[in-house]
Amino acid sequence: MSVVSQTHALRQLVETDATWRLLRADNAPVIAALLSEHLGGENRRLPAEELYERVDHDLDALRAHGLDLPQSGQGYCAEWRKSGFLTRRPAEEARGETFELAPGALAAIRILEQLEAPRQTVTESRLASIGVQLGQLAIETDPDATRRLEQLHAQRDRLDAQIERIQAGELDTLDPARALERVRDILAQAEEIPSDFARVRAEFENLNRDLRARIVESDDTQRSVLDEVFRGVDLIADSDEGRSFAGFSALVLDPAVGAAFDDDIARVLTRDFTAQLTPAQRRYLRRFIGTLKDHSGEIHEVITTFARGLRRYVQSQDYQRDRVLRGLVRKALAAGVDASTHIKPYQPTGLHLDLSAVALGSIGGIRFHDPADLDATEPIVEHVPGIADLAALRALARETEIDFAELITNVNALLAGASECTVAEVLARHPATQGVASVVGLLTLAANQGVAVDGIETVHWTGVDHPPRAADIPIHRFTGRLL
């Protein structure tokens, strides 16, 4: 590509690419910080009202530091949606809408994170990973059976030699610094996958839109898409994007792969060098497969919804109506072009067009403002401030919040004498002081920092109204010290 053509391509990207648009926005630091804080972490989707409230709260703090931010949270979210930074979707579980980051905004935030904290890429672990993948690719794509057998024999010889050294007592473990470098490299690669899910979903949305456009715009002599849908061909799943995602999803949903992955993570997190990881990084590793399964299920739902919608669109003959509407719109545009040569745009046409949506309301719903509603009916009592009682405040906090500090201490105390323990074993040694809230707190810790295994166990506790209670819960094991 020549410099001229590349320049024109990049100039087009400046106008159309959301990543570039965010990076060159006047308030880019504010936009990136707000979107990263509320939608760039583990929770990547929020109800619209909740996002407005959170953004409003942060805007107040930013204004207090002298930043000029005239709009409300709702106004900025609407602006970011128009700019392609946010994607708005109908909520699945309740009425309303949700917001999530668009792929372009995710890419911009990752670029800024790299600028803020440059990540070392020239590492031994990354080179070793590339070398392993390249060697495996060379073996699996080699059409020469003899050469392929030689490579496999050499690989087996290396493994045999390694087994012999271990059996002879020559057990060399990886240096902690290099091990930490590798696990951080793995984390960096793992954190890129959620961004790819957003891009995959956007690709399927574009594919669905493109297929519908081809159905409407193709005439009877070019009805290949229409014929394939009538024959029952799933064009979404059979596309290049659909086949690529199906391979990825099959691997994620493979129970053997998931179990092996969870076991490997559990063993790695028991190593001493992982103590230098942050709690968020440890939690991300523990929930990695679960996160991939959640995202894969969501993409599967999108594919199924698009495929059903496309089939229904064709079978109901709705595309015929859209073709007629498209023809009328084109005729109107052509007539407008012809009329533009002799009619000014501001010339009155004499036509009156009623809006299709009008807000209607009953006059009985109007309520008059009564100033007396705001009058204080009781005398104002002045309370004299005093010194807070720390013990009373702690007791008050325990009535409304789960005491995670106590639960973590209990679990770590039990792990000091055992390699692992379950929620029921923790409660048997340290009874629930907050009733069912302690049980819920332990299950939350187990879900975030423990390992789920097959089976059911019974937990016992005493309720705040004193009768003993019990419940059957899935077994979770704590395998490492909680943070």
C-alpha positions in Angstrom: 0.0 0.0 0.0 1.4 3.3 -1.0 1.7 6.3 1.3 -1.1 8.1 -0.5 -3.5 5.2 -0.3 -2.6 4.5 3.3 -3.1 8.2 4.2 -6.6 8.1 2.7 -7.4 4.9 4.5 -6.3 6.4 7.8 -8.2 9.6 7.2 -11.3 7.5 6.8 -10.5 5.7 10.0 -10.3 9.0 11.8 -13.9 9.7 10.9 -15.3 6.2 11.3 -13.3 4.4 13.9 -14.6 4.6 17.5 -11.2 3.8 19.0 -9.6 6.7 17.3 -12.6 9.0 18.0 -12.3 8.4 21.7 -8.6 8.9 21.8 -8.9 12.3 20.1 -11.9 13.4 22.1 -11.6 16.7 24.1 -12.5 14.9 27.3 -10.8 11.6 26.5 -9.3 11.2 30.0 -12.7 11.7 31.6 -14.5 9.4 29.2 -11.9 6.7 29.4 -11.7 6.9 33.2 -15.5 6.8 33.7 -16.1 4.0 31.2 -13.2 1.9 32.5 -14.3 2.3 36.1 -17.9 1.3 35.6 -17.9 -1.0 32.5 -14.3 -2.1 32.0 -13.9 -4.4 35.0 -15.6 -7.7 35.9 -19.0 -6.1 35.5 -19.3 -5.2 31.8 -23.0 -4.4 31.6 -25.1 -2.1 33.8 -28.8 -1.0 33.8 -29.1 2.5 32.2 -30.4 4.1 35.4 -27.6 2.7 37.5 -25.0 3.9 35.1 -26.5 7.4 35.0 -26.4 7.5 38.8 -22.8 6.3 39.1 -21.6 8.7 36.4 -23.4 11.6 38.1 -21.7 10.8 41.4 -18.3 10.8 39.7 -19.0 14.0 37.7 -19.7 15.8 41.0 -16.3 14.7 42.3 -14.6 15.8 39.0 -16.3 19.2 39.0 -15.1 19.7 42.6 -11.6 19.4 41.2 -12.2 22.2 38.6 -13.2 20.2 35.5 -15.8 21.8 33.3 -18.4 19.1 32.7 -21.7 20.8 32.0 -23.9 17.8 31.1 -25.5 15.2 33.4 -24.6 11.5 33.4 -27.6 10.7 31.2 -26.6 13.4 28.7 -23.0 12.1 28.5 -24.2 8.5 28.1 -26.4 9.5 25.2 -23.5 11.4 23.6 -21.2 8.4 24.1 -23.7 6.1 22.6 -24.0 8.3 19.5 -20.2 8.4 19.2 -20.0 4.6 19.3 -18.4 4.3 22.7 -21.4 2.6 24.3 -23.9 0.0 23.1 -27.4 0.1 24.4 -29.5 -3.0 24.5 -32.9 -4.0 26.0 -32.6 -5.6 29.5 -33.2 -9.3 29.4 -34.3 -9.8 33.0 -36.4 -6.7 33.6 -37.9 -3.8 31.8 -35.5 -1.1 30.8 -32.2 -0.9 29.0 -28.6 -1.7 29.7 -25.3 -0.2 28.6 -22.0 -1.9 27.8 -18.8 -0.8 26.2 -18.6 -1.0 22.4 -15.6 -2.8 21.0 -13.9 0.4 19.9 -14.1 1.9 23.3 -12.7 -1.3 24.9 -9.8 -1.1 22.4 -9.1 2.6 23.3 -9.2 1.8 27.0 -6.7 -1.0 26.6 -4.4 1.3 24.6 -4.5 3.9 27.4 -3.9 1.3 30.0 -0.8 0.2 28.1 0.4 3.9 28.0 -0.2 4.3 31.7 1.5 1.1 32.7 3.6 -0.2 29.9 3.6 -4.0 29.8 6.8 -5.9 29.2 6.4 -7.9 26.0 10.0 -8.9 25.4 9.9 -11.7 27.9 11.2 -15.2 28.1 7.6 -16.6 28.7 6.2 -14.9 25.6 9.0 -16.2 23.4 8.7 -19.7 24.9 4.9 -19.6 24.3 5.4 -18.6 20.7 8.1 -21.3 20.2 5.8 -24.0 21.6 2.9 -23.0 19.4 5.1 -22.7 16.3 6.6 -26.1 16.9 3.2 -27.7 17.4 1.9 -26.0 14.2 4.9 -27.3 12.3 4.2 -30.9 13.5 0.4 -30.8 12.9 0.7 -29.3 9.4 3.6 -31.4 8.1 2.3 -33.6 5.2 5.4 -35.8 5.3 4.7 -38.8 7.6 8.3 -39.8 8.1 9.4 -36.3 9.1 6.4 -35.9 11.3 7.2 -39.2 13.1 10.8 -38.0 13.6 9.5 -34.8 15.2 7.1 -36.8 17.5 9.9 -39.2 18.5 12.2 -36.3 19.3 9.5 -34.8 21.4 8.9 -38.1 23.2 12.7 -38.5 23.8 12.8 -35.1 25.5 9.9 -36.0 27.7 11.5 -39.4 28.6 14.7 -37.6 29.5 12.8 -35.2 31.7 11.0 -38.0 33.5 14.3 -39.8 34.1 15.8 -36.7 35.7 12.8 -36.3 38.0 12.9 -39.9 39.0 16.6 -39.5 39.7 15.8 -36.7 42.1 16.8 -33.8 39.9 13.6 -31.8 40.4 14.2 -28.2 39.1 11.3 -25.8 39.7 10.9 -22.5 37.9 12.5 -19.5 39.5 9.8 -17.5 41.3 10.5 -14.3 39.4 10.2 -16.1 36.1 7.1 -17.9 37.3 5.5 -14.6 38.3 6.4 -13.2 34.9 4.7 -16.1 33.2 1.5 -15.9 35.2 1.3 -12.1 34.5 1.8 -12.8 30.8 -1.1 -15.4 31.0 -3.2 -12.8 32.8 -2.5 -10.2 30.1 -3.6 -12.6 27.3 -6.7 -13.7 29.3 -7.8 -10.1 29.9 -7.9 -9.6 26.1 -10.6 -12.2 25.6 -13.6 -10.3 26.9 -12.8 -7.5 24.4 -12.9 -10.2 21.7 -16.3 -11.3 22.9 -17.6 -7.7 22.3 -16.1 -7.7 18.9 -17.5 -11.1 18.0 -21.0 -10.0 19.1 -20.6 -6.9 16.9 -19.6 -9.0 14.0 -22.7 -11.2 14.3 -24.9 -8.0 14.5 -23.2 -6.7 11.3 -23.7 -10.1 9.6 -27.4 -10.2 10.6 -27.9 -6.6 9.3 -26.0 -7.4 6.1 -28.1 -10.5 5.4 -31.4 -8.6 5.9 -30.1 -5.9 3.6 -29.2 -8.4 0.9 -32.7 -10.0 1.1 -34.4 -6.6 0.7 -32.1 -5.2 -2.0 -31.7 -8.4 -4.1 -34.3 -8.8 -6.9 -35.9 -12.0 -8.1 -32.9 -12.8 -10.2 -30.4 -12.5 -7.3 -32.2 -14.3 -4.5 -29.5 -16.6 -3.4 -29.7 -15.5 0.3 -33.5 -15.9 0.2 -33.4 -19.3 -1.3 -30.9 -20.5 1.3 -33.0 -19.3 4.1 -36.1 -21.0 2.6 -34.1 -24.2 2.4 -33.4 -24.0 6.1 -29.7 -23.1 5.9 -28.6 -21.3 9.0 -26.6 -18.6 7.4 -25.5 -17.1 10.7 -24.0 -20.4 12.1 -22.6 -21.4 8.7 -20.7 -18.1 8.2 -16.9 -17.9 8.8 -17.6 -16.0 12.1 -20.1 -18.7 13.2 -17.8 -21.6 12.4 -14.9 -19.9 14.2 -16.9 -19.2 17.3 -18.4 -22.8 17.3 -14.8 -24.2 17.5 -14.0 -21.9 20.4 -17.2 -22.5 22.2 -16.9 -26.3 21.9 -13.5 -26.1 23.6 -14.8 -23.9 26.4 -17.8 -26.0 27.1 -15.8 -29.3 27.1 -16.1 -30.6 30.7 -12.7 -32.3 30.6 -11.0 -29.1 29.4 -12.8 -27.0 32.0 -12.0 -29.4 34.9 -8.3 -29.6 33.9 -8.1 -25.8 33.6 -9.7 -25.3 37.0 -7.3 -27.9 38.5 -4.3 -26.2 37.0 -5.4 -22.8 38.3 -6.0 -24.2 41.8 -2.5 -25.7 41.9 -0.8 -22.6 40.5 -2.5 -20.4 43.1 -1.1 -22.5 45.9 2.4 -21.6 44.9 4.2 -18.9 46.9 5.0 -16.6 44.0 1.2 -16.0 43.4 1.1 -14.2 46.7 2.4 -11.2 44.7 -0.8 -11.1 42.6 -3.6 -8.8 43.6 -6.8 -10.2 44.9 -8.6 -9.1 41.7 -6.0 -11.0 39.6 -6.4 -14.1 41.7 -10.2 -13.9 41.5 -10.0 -13.3 37.7 -8.0 -16.5 37.3 -10.3 -18.6 39.5 -13.4 -17.4 37.6 -11.8 -17.4 34.1 -13.5 -20.5 32.7 -16.8 -19.5 34.3 -16.5 -16.1 32.7 -15.8 -17.7 29.3 -18.8 -20.0 29.6 -21.0 -17.1 30.5 -19.9 -15.0 27.5 -20.1 -18.0 25.2 -23.7 -18.7 26.3 -24.6 -15.1 25.6 -23.1 -15.2 22.1 -24.9 -18.5 21.4 -28.2 -16.8 22.5 -27.4 -14.0 20.1 -26.7 -16.4 17.2 -29.9 -18.3 17.9 -32.0 -15.1 18.1 -30.6 -13.8 14.9 -31.1 -17.1 13.0 -34.7 -17.4 14.3 -35.4 -13.7 13.4 -34.0 -14.1 9.9 -36.1 -17.2 9.3 -39.2 -15.6 10.6 -38.5 -12.5 8.5 -38.4 -14.5 5.3 -41.2 -17.0 6.1 -43.6 -14.2 7.1 -43.0 -12.4 3.8 -42.2 -9.2 5.7 -39.3 -8.6 3.3 -41.9 -8.0 0.5 -43.3 -5.0 2.5 -39.7 -3.7 3.0 -38.9 -4.0 -0.7 -42.0 -2.0 -1.5 -41.1 0.6 1.1 -37.5 0.7 -0.2 -38.8 1.3 -3.7 -41.1 4.2 -2.6 -38.2 5.8 -0.6 -35.9 5.7 -3.6 -38.6 7.2 -5.8 -39.1 10.0 -3.3 -35.4 10.6 -3.1 -35.2 10.7 -6.9 -38.1 13.1 -7.1 -36.4 15.3 -4.4 -33.2 15.5 -6.5 -35.2 16.6 -9.5 -37.2 19.1 -7.5 -34.1 20.5 -5.9 -33.1 22.2 -9.2 -36.1 24.6 -9.1 -37.5 24.5 -5.5 -35.6 26.0 -2.6 -35.2 23.8 0.5 -37.0 26.4 2.7 -40.0 26.9 0.4 -43.3 26.0 2.2 -44.8 22.8 0.8 -48.3 23.2 2.3 -48.1 19.6 3.6 -48.8 18.8 7.2 -47.3 15.6 8.7 -48.6 14.3 12.0 -46.1 12.6 14.3 -46.8 8.9 14.7 -46.1 8.9 18.5 -47.9 11.4 20.7 -47.7 11.4 24.5 -51.2 11.2 25.8 -52.4 11.6 29.4 -55.6 12.1 31.3 -56.4 15.4 32.8 -57.4 13.6 35.9 -53.7 12.6 36.4 -52.7 16.3 36.9 -52.1 17.1 40.6 -51.9 20.7 41.9 -48.9 21.8 43.9 -49.8 22.3 47.6 -47.1 24.2 49.5 -48.7 22.9 52.8 -47.3 19.5 51.9 -43.8 20.8 52.6 -44.6 22.3 56.0 -43.0 20.6 59.0 -45.8 19.3 61.3 -43.6 18.3 64.2 -41.3 20.5 66.3 -37.6 20.3 65.3 -35.5 18.5 67.9 -31.9 19.5 68.0 -29.5 16.7 68.7 -26.2 17.5 70.4 -23.3 15.7 68.7 -21.2 13.5 70.9 -18.2 11.1 70.6 -19.1 7.9 68.7 -18.8 4.6 70.4 -16.6 2.4 68.2 -18.0 -0.8 69.6 -21.6 0.4 69.1 -20.7 1.4 65.5 -19.2 -2.1 64.8 -22.3 -3.8 66.2 -24.5 -1.6 64.0 -22.4 -2.4 61.0 -22.6 -6.1 61.7 -26.4 -5.8 61.7 -26.4 -4.6 58.1 -23.3 -5.9 56.5 -21.6 -9.3 56.3 -18.4 -9.4 58.5 -16.0 -10.7 55.8 -13.0 -10.0 57.9 -14.2 -12.4 60.5 -15.0 -15.1 57.9 -11.6 -14.7 56.2 -9.9 -15.1 59.5 -11.9 -18.2 60.3 -11.1 -19.8 56.9 -7.4 -19.0 57.2 -7.3 -20.3 60.7 -8.7 -23.7 59.5 -6.3 -23.8 56.5 -3.4 -23.3 58.9 -3.9 -26.9 60.0 -5.3 -28.4 56.8 -4.6 -28.3 53.0 -8.2 -27.5 52.2 -11.6 -27.2 53.7 -15.3 -26.8 52.7 -17.9 -24.3 53.8 -19.5 -26.8 56.1 -16.2 -27.6 57.8 -15.6 -23.9 58.4 -19.0 -23.5 60.0 -18.6 -26.6 62.1 -15.3 -25.2 63.6 -16.5 -21.5 63.7 -20.3 -21.2 64.1 -22.1 -18.5 62.1 -22.2 -15.4 64.3 -24.4 -13.5 61.9 -26.8 -16.4 61.1 -27.5 -17.0 57.4 -25.5 -13.9 56.6 -22.3 -15.7 57.6 -23.3 -18.7 55.3 -24.0 -16.3 52.4 -20.6 -14.6 53.1 -18.7 -17.9 53.1 -20.4 -19.0 49.9 -19.4 -15.6 48.3 -15.8 -16.1 49.3 -15.9 -19.7 48.1 -17.3 -18.6 44.7 -14.6 -16.0 44.3 -11.6 -17.6 45.8 -12.5 -21.3 46.2 -13.0 -24.2 43.8 -16.4 -25.8 43.0 -16.5 -29.6 43.1 -19.3 -32.0 42.4 -21.6 -32.9 45.3 -23.8 -31.4 48.0 -23.1 -30.8 51.6 -25.3 -29.7 54.5 -24.5 -26.6 56.5 -25.9 -25.8 59.9 -26.3 -22.5 61.7 -28.4 -20.8 64.3 -30.8 -18.0 63.1 -31.1 -14.6 64.8 -34.4 -15.8 66.2 -32.4 -18.8 67.8 -33.9 -21.9 66.2 -31.3 -24.2 64.5 -31.4 -24.2 60.7 -29.8 -26.2 57.9 -29.4 -26.1 54.2 -28.0 -28.2 51.4 -25.5 -26.3 49.3 -23.0 -27.2 46.4 -19.6 -28.1 47.7 -16.9 -25.5 47.4 -13.4 -26.1 48.6 -11.0 -23.4 49.9 -7.6 -24.6 48.7 -5.4 -21.5 49.5 -5.1 -18.7 52.0 -7.8 -16.1 51.5 -6.8 -12.5 50.8 
